[in-house]
Amino acid sequence: MLPEEVRAGVRHFNARAFFEAHEAWEDHWGHGPPPERAATLGLIKAAVALHHLEAGNAAGFSWQAEEAIRHLRENAGVWPELRLAELADALGSLAAQARFHGIARGFELPTLPDL
């Protein structure tokens, strides 16, 4: 069963409220066994990366996305009900697009998987 703070973050994330998702997940970060803490950190970094992407901050997006991808892939099985590996794949695709095409303020986010 997902902890309440994780569920709250998922609701915000699925509504594309990335800053709020990050805040909810930070309330859970540091709790649970090491893989759960690492998965939570991956979610936090994913939300921060997407927040940077929306703001047109390419460097912030790239750095946070790479960290998120690693944590999400390594801990994808922590919460089987969440689509952590799919999120890692989507972030990887966005990072590749950002490297190739660049990003600008007001960048339109493509469809992301709901968690």
FIVEXKOL-60772 format. One line per 3 residues: number of its first residue (from 1); their letters; for each residue x, y, z of C-alpha. Coordinates in steps of 0.05 Angstrom, whole numbers, plus 32768, in hexadecimal, padded with zeros to 4 digits. Layout:
BEGIN
NUM = A = X,Y,Z  ...
***
This chain:
BEGIN
1 = MLP = 8000,8000,8000  801A,8045,7FEE  8028,8076,8026
4 = EEV = 7FF7,80B1,8027  802D,80E3,8015  8040,80B9,7FD8
7 = RAG = 7FF6,80B4,7FC3  7FEE,8100,7FCC  802B,810C,7FA0
10 = VRH = 8010,80DC,7F6B  7FCE,8103,7F69  7FF4,8145,7F60
13 = FNA = 8023,8126,7F2C  7FEA,8109,7F03  7FC9,814E,7F05
16 = RAF = 800C,816A,7EEB  8016,8193,7F2A  8060,8181,7F2F
19 = FEA = 8074,81B1,7F66  803C,8198,7F93  804F,814F,7F83
22 = HEA = 8096,815E,7F97  807F,817C,7FD9  8052,8140,7FE9
25 = WED = 808A,810F,7FDA  80BC,8136,8003  808E,8129,803F
28 = HWG = 809B,80DF,8036  80E5,80E1,8022  8110,80C2,8058
31 = HGP = 80DB,8090,806E  80DA,8046,8060  8111,8017,804A
34 = PPE = 814A,802F,801C  8128,801A,7FDA  80E9,8040,7FEE
37 = RAA = 8112,807E,8000  8136,8079,7FBD  80F5,8071,7F96
40 = TLG = 80D9,80AE,7FBB  8117,80D5,7FA8  810D,80C1,7F60
43 = LIK = 80C6,80DB,7F61  80DC,811C,7F81  8112,8126,7F4D
46 = AAV = 80E2,8115,7F15  80B0,814A,7F2D  80E8,817E,7F35
49 = ALH = 8103,816D,7EEF  80BE,8177,7ED0  80B4,81B7,7EF7
52 = HLE = 80F7,81D0,7EDA  80E2,81BA,7E94  80A1,81E2,7E98
55 = AGN = 80CA,821E,7EAD  80FA,8217,7E73  8135,8206,7EA0
58 = AAG = 815A,81D3,7E74  8195,81C9,7EA3  8168,81BE,7EE0
61 = FSW = 813D,818F,7EB9  8176,8165,7E9E  819A,815D,7EE0
64 = QAE = 815C,814B,7F07  8141,811E,7ED1  8181,80F4,7ECD
67 = EAI = 8180,80EB,7F19  8136,80DA,7F18  813E,80A7,7EE1
70 = RHL = 8175,8082,7F07  814D,807F,7F48  810C,806C,7F26
73 = REN = 812B,8034,7EFC  8152,8017,7F36  8115,8017,7F63
76 = AGV = 80DC,800B,7F32  80C2,7FCF,7F59  80BA,7FF2,7F9C
79 = WPE = 8072,8005,7F8F  8059,7FD6,7F58  8018,7FFE,7F52
82 = LRL = 8040,803B,7F39  805C,8040,7EF3  80A2,8055,7F08
85 = AEL = 80C7,8034,7ECE  8097,8054,7E9D  80A4,8098,7EBD
88 = ADA = 80EF,808C,7EB7  80E7,807B,7E6D  80BD,80BA,7E61
91 = LGS = 80F1,80E5,7E84  8128,80C5,7E5B  8102,80D5,7E1B
94 = LAA = 80F6,811D,7E31  8140,8124,7E43  8154,810B,7DFE
97 = QAR = 8123,813C,7DDD  813D,8175,7E08  8185,8165,7DF4
100 = FHG = 8173,8162,7DAB  8140,819A,7DA4  814D,81C4,7DE2
103 = IAR = 8115,81E1,7E0D  80FA,8226,7E18  80CE,8247,7E4C
106 = GFE = 8087,8230,7E42  809D,81EC,7E27  805F,81C2,7E1D
109 = LPT = 8065,8181,7E42  8052,8144,7E19  8025,8110,7E36
112 = LPD = 8044,80EF,7E73  802E,80AD,7E91  8000,80B2,7ECD
115 = L = 8020,8091,7F08
***
